[in-house]
Amino acid sequence: MHCLYAAFYIFVITLLNCLADGNENGGSVETLHTVVFESADKEGWTPLHHAVFRGDEKTFSELLSLQVTTTVRDTLGRTSLHITAYYGYDTLVKILLHKGADKGAEKGCQG
């Protein structure tokens, strides 16, 4: 449970820093978007990677509506398209391709 509190604390501090930067320099929305929706864990997985791994269509759709990057590679070189295709989520594969996911992304994938 401590990890959850630590993650939440880091999120809140980051949010406050982004808002403070926005008051001085502008651009806080972009910074906050990147921190929340584009950040990767130690395996290189973004929230989009996690959503497709679980086949979570609702979260997947919400993330895409926020225009997250679909080409981020994890530590093994896999994009969200690799994971989606591997687990056979055909509907999600079609949506990712329609949103511009790289069809040639298999190059550089180690897993």
Sine and cosine of phi, psi and omega as CSV:
sin_phi,cos_phi,sin_psi,cos_psi,sin_omega,cos_omega
0.00,0.00,-0.49,0.87,0.00,-1.00
-0.88,0.47,-0.58,0.81,0.02,-1.00
-0.88,0.47,-0.63,0.78,0.01,-1.00
-0.90,0.44,-0.70,0.72,0.03,-1.00
-0.90,0.44,-0.65,0.76,0.01,-1.00
-0.90,0.44,-0.69,0.72,0.02,-1.00
-0.89,0.46,-0.67,0.74,0.02,-1.00
-0.91,0.43,-0.67,0.74,0.01,-1.00
-0.87,0.50,-0.73,0.68,0.01,-1.00
-0.87,0.49,-0.67,0.74,0.03,-1.00
-0.87,0.49,-0.73,0.69,-0.03,-1.00
-0.90,0.44,-0.71,0.71,0.01,-1.00
-0.88,0.47,-0.68,0.73,0.03,-1.00
-0.89,0.45,-0.68,0.73,0.03,-1.00
-0.86,0.51,-0.73,0.69,0.00,-1.00
-0.90,0.45,-0.64,0.77,0.03,-1.00
-0.90,0.43,-0.65,0.76,0.03,-1.00
-0.89,0.45,-0.68,0.74,0.01,-1.00
-0.91,0.41,-0.63,0.78,0.04,-1.00
-0.91,0.42,-0.68,0.73,0.05,-1.00
-0.88,0.48,-0.61,0.79,-0.01,-1.00
-0.90,0.44,-0.57,0.82,0.01,-1.00
-0.93,0.36,-0.49,0.87,-0.04,-1.00
-0.99,-0.12,-0.69,0.72,-0.19,-0.98
-0.90,-0.45,-0.18,0.98,-0.12,-0.99
0.97,0.24,0.09,-1.00,0.07,-1.00
0.99,0.17,0.16,0.99,-0.08,-1.00
-0.92,0.39,-0.52,0.86,-0.01,-1.00
-0.90,0.43,-0.69,0.72,0.03,-1.00
-0.90,0.43,-0.67,0.75,0.01,-1.00
-0.90,0.44,-0.72,0.69,0.00,-1.00
-0.89,0.45,-0.67,0.74,0.04,-1.00
-0.84,0.54,-0.73,0.69,-0.01,-1.00
-0.90,0.44,-0.71,0.70,-0.04,-1.00
-0.89,0.45,-0.69,0.72,-0.11,-0.99
-0.99,0.14,-0.71,0.71,-0.19,-0.98
-0.96,-0.26,-0.25,0.97,-0.04,-1.00
-0.92,-0.39,-0.15,0.99,-0.03,-1.00
-0.92,0.39,0.56,-0.83,-0.02,-1.00
-0.93,-0.38,0.48,-0.88,0.08,-1.00
-0.99,0.11,-0.13,-0.99,-0.08,-1.00
-0.91,0.42,-0.33,0.94,0.06,-1.00
-1.00,-0.02,-0.04,1.00,0.00,-1.00
1.00,0.04,0.18,0.98,-0.02,-1.00
-1.00,0.06,0.76,-0.65,0.10,-1.00
-1.00,-0.02,0.12,-0.99,0.10,-1.00
-0.82,0.57,-0.55,0.84,0.03,-1.00
-0.91,0.41,-0.67,0.75,0.07,-1.00
-0.83,0.55,-0.73,0.69,-0.02,-1.00
-0.90,0.43,-0.65,0.76,0.00,-1.00
-0.90,0.44,-0.69,0.72,-0.02,-1.00
-0.95,0.32,-0.55,0.84,0.05,-1.00
-0.86,0.51,-0.65,0.76,0.00,-1.00
-0.99,0.10,-0.14,0.99,-0.07,-1.00
0.93,0.38,0.47,0.88,-0.07,-1.00
-0.99,0.13,1.00,0.00,-0.09,-1.00
-0.90,0.44,-0.57,0.82,-0.03,-1.00
-0.91,0.41,-0.78,0.62,0.01,-1.00
-0.90,0.44,-0.67,0.75,0.05,-1.00
-0.81,0.59,-0.77,0.64,-0.02,-1.00
-0.90,0.43,-0.66,0.75,0.02,-1.00
-0.90,0.44,-0.66,0.75,0.02,-1.00
-0.90,0.43,-0.69,0.73,0.01,-1.00
-0.91,0.42,-0.56,0.83,0.04,-1.00
-0.91,0.40,-0.39,0.92,0.06,-1.00
-1.00,0.04,0.06,1.00,0.05,-1.00
0.87,0.50,0.70,0.71,0.08,-1.00
-0.93,0.36,0.36,-0.93,0.02,-1.00
-0.96,0.29,0.76,-0.65,-0.02,-1.00
-0.99,-0.13,-0.04,1.00,-0.11,-0.99
-0.96,-0.29,0.14,0.99,0.01,-1.00
-0.91,0.41,0.73,-0.69,0.01,-1.00
-0.98,-0.22,0.60,-0.80,0.07,-1.00
-0.99,0.13,-0.14,-0.99,-0.06,-1.00
-0.91,0.41,-0.30,0.95,0.06,-1.00
-0.99,-0.17,0.09,1.00,0.04,-1.00
1.00,0.06,0.19,0.98,-0.04,-1.00
-1.00,0.00,0.69,-0.73,0.12,-0.99
-1.00,-0.08,0.08,-1.00,0.06,-1.00
-0.89,0.45,-0.48,0.88,0.05,-1.00
-0.90,0.43,-0.67,0.74,0.05,-1.00
-0.84,0.54,-0.75,0.66,-0.07,-1.00
-0.91,0.41,-0.67,0.74,0.00,-1.00
-0.88,0.48,-0.72,0.70,-0.01,-1.00
-0.92,0.39,-0.66,0.75,-0.01,-1.00
-0.84,0.54,-0.67,0.74,-0.03,-1.00
-1.00,0.04,0.04,1.00,0.12,-0.99
0.97,0.26,0.47,0.88,0.04,-1.00
-1.00,0.06,0.97,0.24,-0.13,-0.99
-0.84,0.54,-0.64,0.77,0.00,-1.00
-0.89,0.46,-0.68,0.73,0.00,-1.00
-0.93,0.38,-0.59,0.81,0.05,-1.00
-0.86,0.50,-0.74,0.67,-0.02,-1.00
-0.88,0.48,-0.66,0.75,0.00,-1.00
-0.91,0.42,-0.70,0.71,0.02,-1.00
-0.87,0.49,-0.68,0.73,0.02,-1.00
-0.90,0.43,-0.64,0.77,0.04,-1.00
-0.90,0.44,-0.55,0.83,0.00,-1.00
-0.99,0.14,0.01,1.00,0.09,-1.00
0.98,-0.18,0.26,0.97,0.06,-1.00
-0.87,0.50,0.56,-0.83,-0.08,-1.00
-0.96,0.28,0.91,-0.41,0.02,-1.00
-0.91,0.42,-0.46,0.89,-0.01,-1.00
-1.00,-0.06,0.36,0.93,-0.09,-1.00
-0.94,0.35,-0.15,0.99,-0.02,-1.00
-0.92,0.40,-0.34,0.94,0.05,-1.00
-0.92,0.39,0.79,-0.61,0.02,-1.00
1.00,-0.03,-0.04,1.00,0.01,-1.00
-0.99,0.13,0.76,-0.65,-0.03,-1.00
-0.97,-0.23,-0.07,1.00,-0.10,-0.99
-0.65,-0.76,0.00,0.00,0.00,0.00
